[in-house]
Amino acid sequence: SAEAGLDGLLDTDVYTRSRFVSERLRQRDCSPALVWCRDHASRLRRIESPIEFKVRLRQFLVLVQADRKADALAHAIEHLSPCIGQHSREVQLAMASLALTPEQIAAAVEAGTAADAAAADATAAAAAA
């Protein structure tokens, strides 16, 4: 970009951060996305964005997939239950995953890998905005 004289027109930090967040989400680490949500909380509330809920939901599912169901339940109580009015169907489906065996979860994750990657990309793209 420096060679083309575009440095003043490009926000490379946004691109770099979105790539980082996207990569971490692919690795099932929601922390960078949650930091971004915290940093932009007022803006997200103003536009009624579901991004933080989606990241919290993903974090819940990561805990369930790791067979840390007690931690997942505590996470759901703290972070998902306040959203049940707006996202009741998604919360219900997530809670149903607590009844699955690790093998069933692994099969569902394998089937949803493409959707999972697309969700990570969409979350990272939204985070960059």
C-alpha positions as CSV (number, residue, x, y, z in Angstrom):
1,S,0.0,0.0,0.0
2,A,2.9,2.4,0.7
3,E,4.2,1.9,-2.8
4,A,0.9,2.7,-4.3
5,G,0.5,5.8,-2.1
6,L,-2.6,4.4,-0.4
7,D,-1.5,4.5,3.2
8,G,-3.7,7.5,4.0
9,L,-6.7,5.8,2.5
10,L,-6.4,2.4,4.1
11,D,-6.9,1.4,7.7
12,T,-4.5,-1.5,7.9
13,D,-5.0,-1.9,11.6
14,V,-8.7,-2.8,11.1
15,Y,-7.7,-5.4,8.5
16,T,-5.0,-6.8,10.6
17,R,-7.2,-7.0,13.7
18,S,-10.1,-8.6,11.8
19,R,-7.7,-11.3,10.4
20,F,-6.5,-12.0,13.9
21,V,-10.0,-12.2,15.3
22,S,-11.1,-14.5,12.5
23,E,-8.1,-16.8,12.9
24,R,-8.6,-17.0,16.7
25,L,-12.3,-17.8,16.2
26,R,-11.3,-20.6,13.8
27,Q,-9.2,-21.9,16.6
28,R,-12.2,-21.8,18.9
29,D,-10.8,-18.8,20.9
30,C,-13.5,-16.2,21.4
31,S,-11.4,-13.9,23.6
32,P,-10.2,-11.5,20.9
33,A,-13.7,-11.1,19.5
34,L,-15.1,-10.5,23.0
35,V,-12.4,-7.8,23.6
36,W,-13.5,-6.2,20.3
37,C,-17.1,-6.3,21.5
38,R,-16.2,-4.7,24.8
39,D,-14.3,-2.0,23.0
40,H,-17.3,-1.2,20.8
41,A,-20.1,-2.0,23.2
42,S,-21.9,1.4,22.9
43,R,-21.8,1.3,19.1
44,L,-23.1,-2.3,19.0
45,R,-26.0,-1.5,21.4
46,R,-26.9,1.6,19.3
47,I,-27.2,-0.5,16.1
48,E,-28.7,-3.4,18.0
49,S,-26.0,-5.8,16.8
50,P,-26.2,-9.5,17.8
51,I,-22.5,-9.9,17.4
52,E,-21.7,-10.2,21.1
53,F,-24.5,-12.7,21.6
54,K,-23.2,-14.7,18.7
55,V,-19.7,-14.8,20.2
56,R,-21.0,-15.7,23.6
57,L,-23.1,-18.5,22.1
58,R,-20.0,-19.7,20.2
59,Q,-18.1,-19.7,23.5
60,F,-20.8,-21.7,25.1
61,L,-20.6,-24.3,22.3
62,V,-16.8,-24.5,22.6
63,L,-17.2,-25.3,26.3
64,V,-19.8,-28.0,25.5
65,Q,-17.6,-29.5,22.8
66,A,-14.7,-29.7,25.3
67,D,-17.0,-31.6,27.6
68,R,-16.9,-28.8,30.1
69,K,-20.7,-28.8,30.6
70,A,-20.7,-27.3,34.1
71,D,-18.6,-24.4,32.8
72,A,-20.9,-24.1,29.8
73,L,-24.0,-24.0,32.0
74,A,-22.4,-21.3,34.2
75,H,-21.5,-19.3,31.1
76,A,-25.1,-19.7,29.8
77,I,-26.6,-18.4,33.0
78,E,-24.3,-15.4,33.1
79,H,-24.1,-14.5,29.4
80,L,-27.0,-16.1,27.4
81,S,-29.9,-15.9,29.8
82,P,-30.1,-12.1,29.6
83,C,-30.6,-12.5,25.9
84,I,-33.3,-15.1,26.0
85,G,-36.0,-12.6,25.1
86,Q,-34.4,-11.7,21.8
87,H,-32.7,-15.0,21.0
88,S,-34.9,-17.7,22.7
89,R,-34.7,-20.2,19.8
90,E,-30.9,-20.0,19.6
91,V,-30.5,-20.3,23.4
92,Q,-32.9,-23.3,23.5
93,L,-31.0,-25.1,20.7
94,A,-27.7,-24.4,22.5
95,M,-29.0,-25.7,25.8
96,A,-30.1,-28.9,24.0
97,S,-26.5,-29.5,23.1
98,L,-25.8,-30.2,26.9
99,A,-27.7,-33.5,26.4
100,L,-25.5,-34.7,23.6
101,T,-22.6,-37.1,24.0
102,P,-19.1,-35.9,23.0
103,E,-19.4,-38.2,20.0
104,Q,-22.7,-36.6,18.9
105,I,-21.2,-33.2,19.3
106,A,-18.1,-34.1,17.3
107,A,-20.3,-35.4,14.5
108,A,-22.4,-32.2,14.5
109,V,-19.3,-30.1,14.6
110,E,-17.8,-32.0,11.6
111,A,-21.0,-31.5,9.7
112,G,-21.1,-27.8,10.5
113,T,-17.4,-27.1,9.8
114,A,-18.1,-25.1,6.7
115,A,-20.9,-23.1,8.4
116,D,-18.5,-22.6,11.4
117,A,-15.8,-21.1,9.2
118,A,-18.4,-18.9,7.4
119,A,-19.6,-17.7,10.8
120,A,-16.1,-16.9,11.9
121,D,-15.5,-14.9,8.7
122,A,-18.8,-13.0,9.1
123,T,-18.0,-12.2,12.7
124,A,-14.5,-11.0,11.9
125,A,-15.8,-8.9,9.0
126,A,-18.4,-7.3,11.3
127,A,-15.7,-6.7,13.9
128,A,-13.6,-4.9,11.3
129,A,-16.5,-2.5,10.5
